[in-house]
Amino acid sequence: MQHLTSSARKGFTLIELLVVIAIIGILSSVVLTSIRVARDKGQDAAVRSNLSGVRAQAELYHDANNKSFVNVCLDNAGADVKSIYTLVWGATLAGGGNTIGTGPTTQLQASCNSDDALWAAEAALKTGGFYCVDSVGGVATSSIALLQASTDLDCQ
């Protein structure tokens, strides 16, 4: 009976193949988790970017509408100077939401409130919490919605 030495043996054992597959599985799960976290942070950055542009557009709207912020949150696609609706909507979509309104903001939504002199807008962040900007220069990140009622007009 002839015994094969390890140098004469060809191929891999089942155990060796299973170990390699397990290592590849562990490494891929770590990489996929890192990619998901990076994607969520990127979506949060897009929310903040969209809401940061709101202030300049709101001022243009204010000047074109007799120094009033009334209806600055409404979709006025036919107007000469656009409202902030599209920017707030963009922030909503960037955060993964699909609803914008006034009053309480629920997860993955945005809210925009205005009256004659003030406005405030916020959107949910993908990683949790809310990002809020207002007409007096306030910016806040909070774990809860700051615009709980349609009369809330600041991010304090």
N, C-alpha and C positions, 0 to 999 in steps of 0.2 A: 504494500500500500504506500502510495506516494503522498507526502504532505507538501502543501503549497506554502512557500514562505510569503511573508507580507509583500515582498517586492514583486513576486510573481502574480499576485492577486490583482485583478482589474476591477475598476468600478468602486462604488461607495456602498456602505452598508445602509440598511434602512434607518438605523439610529442616526447615523451621520446626516442623512438627508432630512430627517425630521428636526434635528437640531438647527440646521441651516435655515429651514423654513420658519421655525419658531423665531430665530434671530431676525430674519427679514420682516416677519410680522410685527415684532416689537418695535423695530426701527421705523417701519412705515406708520404705525399708530402714533408715535412721537412726532413725526414730521407732519402728519395730517392735523394733529392737534395744534401744532404751532402755526400752520397755515390758516386754520379757522380763527385763531386768536388774532392773527395779523389782519385777516379780512374784516373781522368785526371792528377792530380799531380803525381801519381804513374807512369803514362806513360811518363811524363816529366822527372822523375828521371831515367827511363830506357833509354831514349834518351841520357841524359847526361852521364850515365854509359857507354853506347856503344861508344860514341865519346871520352870518357876519355881513353879508352883502345886503341884508334887508334894510339896515339903517339908512344907507345912501339912497336906496330906491324910495323909501318912505319920505325922505326929505324932498325928493323931486316931486313926488305925488302931492305932498303938503303945499309946496309952492305953486303947483299948477291948479290946486283946488281951493283957492281962496283961504289959504293958511289953515286948512282943516284936515284932520286925519280920518274923518268920518268915511266909512266904506273902504279904507285902505287895505282891509283884510279880505275884501270881496274880489271875486274874479271879474275884472272889467276889461276883457280882451279887446274891446273896440275903442277904448279910451286913448287919448293922445299920450298921456303918461300912465304907464301901467302901475297897478297896485303891487303890493308885496306878496300877493297870493301865490304867484308862480314860484317865488323863492321859498316860501314856506312849504308849498307842495313838493318842491324838489328836496327839501330837507326831510319831509315825511317819507318820500320814496327812498332816499338814501339810507334812512334808518330802518327800512324794511316794512314801513306801514303803508296804508292805503286809504286813510281817512283823515280829513282835516275838518275842524269845526271850532265852535266857541263853547266855552264852558269847560267841564272837567275833561282832562286829557287822560285817556287810557293808554295802556301799553301799545307801542308802535303806532302812535298817532301824533298829531300836532294840533296846536290851538293858537288862535290869533284873535285878539280883542282890540277894539279901538273905540274912541269917542272923538269929540271935536279937537281935543288938545293932546291926547296921549294914545299910545298903542303899545302892545306887548305881544310877542310871539314865542312859542316854545315847541320843541319837537323831542320825541323820545329817542334816546341813544340806543344803539344795538346792544351795547354791553350793560345796559340798565341805567336808569335815571333819566333825567331830562336836561336839556340845554335851553336856556331862556335868554332873550334879548329884548330890550325895551327902548322907548323913545328918549329916555333921559340918560342913556349911556350905560344902563345897568346890564350886566352879563352875569349869569349864574348857572351853575351845574348843581342839580339837586337830585336826591334819591326819590323824591315825590314831585308830582306836578305842582308847579307854582301858580298856574292860572286855573284855579279851581272853579271860578265863576266867571261869567261873561263880563263882570264889572272889574275884574282884576286886570290892572293896567301897568304893573311893574314886576320886576323879577326879584323883589326883596323877600 
